[in-house]
Amino acid sequence: MPKLDVREIPPVNRHDKIHEEFDGMDPGETLTIVNDHEPKPLYYEMAAEVPAFDEEAYEVRQHAPDEFVAEFPKTED
């Protein structure tokens, strides 16, 4: 399961990096993202623009005030 900690990536570059990682995954895989805030804008962006994003299976958990772990699953074709 691919995992990407984006907390050290400048915010302006995060979504591009996440999309790049997601696009490179196989169907059925899940991209786990560690972020410093709840990634709601990314969720809405992925739901609107990425047909392979399984928004029904999306999950997010808060582990600390600045640590959110979100799972972005890729649909199985």
N, C-alpha and C positions, 0 to 999 in steps of 0.2 A: 504494500500500500504506500504510494508516494506521500511524502510529508514535506511541507514547506513552511519554514518559520520566516514570516515576512516582517517581523519587528525590526530587523536591522536594515531592511530595504527602504530607501526614501519613499514616502507615501505616493509621490507622483509616478513612481515606477512599479508599484505593487500589482495593480490590476493586469498590466501587460505581462508581468512575470507569471502570475497565476494562470492567465489564459494560455500562455505558452506551455506551461506544465500540464494543464488540463488537456489541451489539444494533443499532447504527446502520449497520453494514456490510452490503454486498451479499453474497449467496452467492458463494463462490469467492474472496473477498478474505481477506487474512491481516493480523491485527493484530500488529505488532511492539511488544514492550514492553521498555523498558530499566529494569532494577531493580537494587537494591543487594544483592540476595541471589537465590539460585535460587528461582524461584516455584513450588516443588512444592505448597504448600498451594493456590495458585490453580489449578494444573493439576488437582488432585484435585477441587476445587470445581467447576470448569468441566466436567470429565468426568462428574460425578454430576448436575449441575443444568442443563446447557445442551446440549440435543440437537443444536444446530447446530455445536457445537465438534467439529472433526475431530481427535480425540486421537491417531489413528495418524500424522498428519502434523505433530504438535507437535515443535518443535525448540528447544533452548536451548544457547547458547554462552557461555562465560565469557571476557570480554575483559580483565578486571582483577579484583583481589580484591573490588572493590565495584561491578562492572559486569557484569551478566548480561543478555544479549539473548535474549528468548524470542519465538517465533513461534506465534501462536494462530490457526490457519486456520479459516475458516467453511466448512462443507460446501456443496457445490453441490446444490441441491434436485433 
